[in-house]
Amino acid sequence: MVGFKPTDVPPTASVKFIGAGTAACIADLFTFPLDTAKVRLQIQGELKSDAEMATVKYRGVFGTITTMVKTEGPRSLYSGLVAGLQRQMSFASVRIGLYDSVKQFYTKGSEHVGVGSRLLAGCTTGAMAVAFAQPTDVVKVRFQAQANLSSSNRRYNGTIEAYKTIAKEEGVRGLWKGTFPNITRNAIVNCTELVTYDLIKDLLMKNGLLSDNLPCHFSSAIGAGFCTTVIASPVDVVKTRYMNSAPGQYRSAFNCAVTMFTKEGLTAFYKGFMPSFLRLGSWNIVMFVTYEQLKRALMLARLS
């Protein structure tokens, strides 16, 4: 599949939409344990006294994964996977699948696409995606955050139950808890991830370093993953803390950020950085490589 040129089988908007959601789900299946480890590290230290803070349960990405497997079993690494796949199918389809279409809308079909148009398109599709997928993100984070306790002590025992419980106890607004920090985070992530991937891929191809093939997609995905992690980590930590918080724990996402800075210092905003990078880097590689190939496969199937 790598040998086909994009001009031979130009993908339609529907192909990009379906391909992006499918590729994102495949990427999640491979990288979900890293995402769970990231969430556990990000919420570590929350609601604890100074004495309890001294006893750190999770240390590093692989230490966190090992501890979870020993204390909760291997299945704990995939806690919230169903909500995660629901999120990717609705979220990635919009933010990635519609990116090119929105970019063309802003440039009015012009072949010259500036950085400003790319950033605007990334912000637009990122915000649109949150409107669709926020409830799935809330449920996913809460499942990943809860320890794998006995059924009577778990916060939620199933995905559908979680949606119903949150809506019942916190109202419908509870399912959209953390929408603003999530829009902020996803505007940043989407812009950095898609625009960086877009720019690196264009540079590699225009300078004749690589053609539109697997090595090009691989290199662009790694660069996009690293840049995204550096820029988006602080907002991601605040989003995770706020979405996982009990009702009334924080007045707002901003109050959550201030509380974190006051109690835990600046380093709290980069908790879980390594699993975030490992997850985003590997997720980007699997997603973009799969997405590029799926677009071509779907177009070939459609044409034949």
C-alpha positions in Angstrom: 0.0 0.0 0.0 2.9 2.4 0.7 3.8 2.6 -2.9 0.7 4.3 -4.1 0.8 8.1 -4.6 -1.9 10.2 -2.9 -2.6 11.8 -6.3 -3.5 8.4 -7.7 -6.3 7.8 -5.2 -7.3 11.2 -3.7 -9.4 10.5 -0.5 -12.8 12.0 -0.1 -14.0 13.7 3.1 -16.0 10.6 4.1 -13.0 8.4 3.7 -10.9 10.7 5.8 -13.7 10.8 8.5 -14.0 7.0 8.7 -10.3 6.4 8.3 -9.3 8.8 11.1 -11.8 7.3 13.6 -10.7 3.7 12.8 -7.0 4.5 12.9 -7.3 6.3 16.2 -9.1 3.3 17.7 -6.3 1.0 16.5 -3.7 3.4 18.0 -5.6 3.4 21.3 -5.6 -0.4 21.5 -1.8 -0.4 21.4 -1.1 2.6 23.7 -4.0 2.5 26.2 -1.8 1.2 29.1 0.5 4.2 28.7 -2.4 6.5 28.8 -3.7 4.9 32.0 -0.3 5.2 33.6 -0.2 8.8 32.6 -3.6 9.5 34.3 -2.5 7.7 37.5 0.7 9.8 37.7 -1.1 13.0 36.9 -3.6 12.6 39.8 -1.0 11.3 42.3 -0.6 13.7 45.2 -4.2 15.0 44.9 -6.1 15.3 48.2 -3.2 14.1 50.3 -1.5 15.5 53.3 2.2 16.3 53.4 3.0 13.0 55.2 1.1 11.0 52.6 2.8 13.0 49.8 6.1 11.6 51.0 4.9 8.1 50.3 4.8 7.9 46.5 2.9 5.0 45.1 3.8 5.3 41.4 7.3 6.1 40.2 7.8 6.5 36.4 5.8 5.1 33.6 7.1 1.5 33.7 7.1 1.5 37.5 3.4 2.6 37.5 2.5 -0.1 35.0 4.3 -2.7 37.1 2.7 -1.6 40.3 -0.8 -1.6 38.7 -0.3 -5.1 37.4 1.0 -6.4 40.7 -1.7 -4.8 42.9 -4.7 -4.7 40.5 -4.0 -7.2 37.8 -3.2 -6.7 34.0 -6.9 -5.8 33.2 -6.5 -2.5 35.2 -4.3 -1.2 32.4 -7.3 -1.2 30.1 -9.8 0.2 32.5 -12.0 2.6 30.6 -11.1 1.1 27.2 -14.7 1.0 26.0 -15.2 4.7 26.7 -11.8 5.4 25.2 -12.7 3.7 21.9 -16.1 5.5 21.9 -14.1 8.7 22.4 -11.7 8.1 19.6 -14.4 7.1 17.1 -16.3 10.3 17.7 -13.4 12.5 18.5 -10.7 11.6 16.1 -13.1 11.4 13.2 -13.9 15.1 13.6 -10.6 16.6 14.7 -8.4 14.6 12.2 -10.9 13.5 9.5 -12.3 17.0 8.9 -8.9 18.8 9.3 -8.1 18.9 5.6 -11.7 19.9 4.6 -11.7 22.8 7.1 -8.2 23.8 6.0 -9.4 24.0 2.4 -12.4 26.0 3.5 -10.2 28.6 5.2 -7.9 28.8 2.2 -10.8 28.8 -0.3 -9.2 25.9 -2.1 -5.9 27.6 -2.7 -2.8 25.4 -3.1 -0.7 27.7 -0.9 -1.6 26.9 2.7 0.0 29.1 5.4 0.7 28.3 9.0 -2.1 30.6 10.1 -4.7 28.6 8.1 -3.4 25.3 9.4 -3.6 26.6 13.0 -7.1 28.0 12.5 -8.2 24.6 11.0 -6.7 22.7 13.9 -8.4 24.9 16.5 -11.7 24.6 14.8 -11.8 20.8 14.4 -10.4 20.4 18.0 -13.2 22.5 19.5 -15.8 20.7 17.4 -14.6 17.3 18.5 -14.8 18.2 22.2 -18.5 19.1 21.7 -19.2 15.6 20.5 -16.8 13.5 22.6 -16.6 15.2 26.1 -18.9 12.7 27.9 -16.8 9.8 26.7 -13.6 11.6 27.8 -15.0 12.2 31.3 -16.0 8.5 31.7 -12.6 7.3 30.3 -10.6 9.4 32.8 -12.7 8.4 35.8 -12.3 4.7 34.9 -8.5 5.1 34.5 -8.2 7.0 37.8 -10.1 4.5 40.0 -8.2 1.6 41.5 -9.4 -1.8 40.6 -11.2 -2.4 43.9 -14.0 -4.8 44.8 -17.3 -4.2 43.1 -18.8 -2.6 46.2 -16.0 -0.1 46.5 -15.6 0.9 42.9 -16.8 4.3 41.7 -18.3 2.8 38.6 -18.7 -0.9 37.5 -19.5 -0.4 33.8 -19.4 2.2 31.1 -23.2 2.6 30.7 -23.6 2.7 34.5 -21.0 5.5 34.6 -22.8 7.7 32.1 -26.1 7.2 34.0 -24.6 7.7 37.5 -22.8 10.9 36.5 -25.9 12.3 34.8 -28.0 11.4 37.9 -25.6 12.6 40.6 -24.1 15.6 38.9 -26.6 16.4 36.2 -26.1 16.5 32.5 -23.5 19.2 33.0 -21.4 16.6 34.9 -20.9 14.7 31.6 -19.5 17.9 30.1 -17.3 18.7 33.2 -14.0 20.2 32.2 -15.2 21.2 28.7 -13.4 24.5 28.8 -10.0 23.1 29.8 -10.6 20.2 27.3 -11.3 22.6 24.5 -8.2 24.5 25.4 -6.1 21.4 25.6 -7.5 19.9 22.4 -7.1 23.2 20.5 -3.4 23.2 21.6 -3.0 19.4 20.9 -4.8 19.5 17.6 -2.9 22.5 16.4 0.5 21.2 17.5 -0.1 17.6 16.5 -1.7 18.1 13.1 0.1 21.3 12.1 3.5 19.9 13.1 2.8 16.6 11.3 1.6 18.6 8.2 4.6 20.9 8.2 7.3 18.2 8.8 5.7 16.0 6.1 5.7 18.9 3.7 9.3 19.9 4.4 10.5 16.3 4.0 8.8 16.0 0.7 9.5 19.4 -0.7 13.2 19.1 0.0 13.3 15.7 -1.5 14.5 14.0 1.7 11.6 11.5 1.6 8.6 10.7 -0.6 5.0 10.3 0.7 5.7 6.9 2.2 6.1 5.0 5.4 9.4 6.5 6.6 8.0 10.0 5.9 4.8 9.3 7.9 6.9 7.7 10.7 9.3 10.6 11.1 6.6 13.2 10.9 4.6 11.4 13.6 7.5 11.2 16.1 8.2 15.0 15.7 4.5 15.8 16.1 4.3 13.6 19.3 7.2 15.3 21.0 6.2 18.9 20.2 2.6 18.1 21.3 3.7 16.6 24.7 5.9 19.6 25.6 3.2 22.2 24.8 0.1 20.3 26.0 1.2 18.6 29.2 0.3 21.4 31.7 -3.2 21.8 30.3 -3.6 18.0 30.1 -2.7 17.5 33.8 -5.3 20.2 34.8 -7.9 18.7 32.6 -7.4 15.2 34.1 -7.4 16.5 37.7 -10.5 18.6 37.1 -12.5 15.9 35.2 -11.7 13.3 37.9 -12.5 15.6 40.9 -15.5 15.2 43.2 -18.3 17.8 43.0 -17.2 21.0 44.7 -13.5 20.0 45.0 -12.5 22.8 42.6 -14.5 25.9 41.8 -13.2 25.9 38.2 -10.4 24.6 36.0 -8.4 27.8 36.8 -8.9 27.1 40.6 -7.6 23.6 40.0 -4.5 24.9 38.3 -3.9 27.4 41.1 -4.4 24.7 43.8 -1.9 22.4 42.0 0.7 25.2 41.8 0.2 26.2 45.5 0.4 22.7 46.9 2.7 20.9 44.6 4.6 23.5 42.7 5.4 24.0 39.0 6.6 20.4 38.5 3.0 19.2 39.1 2.0 20.5 35.6 4.5 18.0 34.1 3.5 15.0 36.1 3.3 12.0 33.8 5.4 13.7 31.1 7.3 10.5 30.1 4.2 8.3 29.7 2.6 11.3 28.0 5.4 11.4 25.5 5.6 7.6 25.1 1.9 7.5 24.6 1.6 10.4 22.3 4.7 9.4 20.3 3.6 5.8 19.9 0.0 6.8 19.4 1.0 9.3 16.6 3.1 6.7 14.9 0.4 4.0 14.9 -2.4 6.5 14.1 -0.8 8.5 11.3 0.8 5.5 9.6 -2.5 3.5 9.8 -4.5 6.6 8.7 -2.4 7.2 5.6 -2.7 3.6 4.6 -6.4 3.3 5.4 -7.2 6.4 3.3 -5.5 4.7 0.3 -7.1 1.3 1.0 -10.6 2.7 1.3 -10.2 4.7 -1.9 -8.9 1.7 -3.8 -11.8 -0.4 -2.5 -14.2 2.4 -3.5 -12.7 2.7 -7.0 -12.7 -1.0 -7.6 
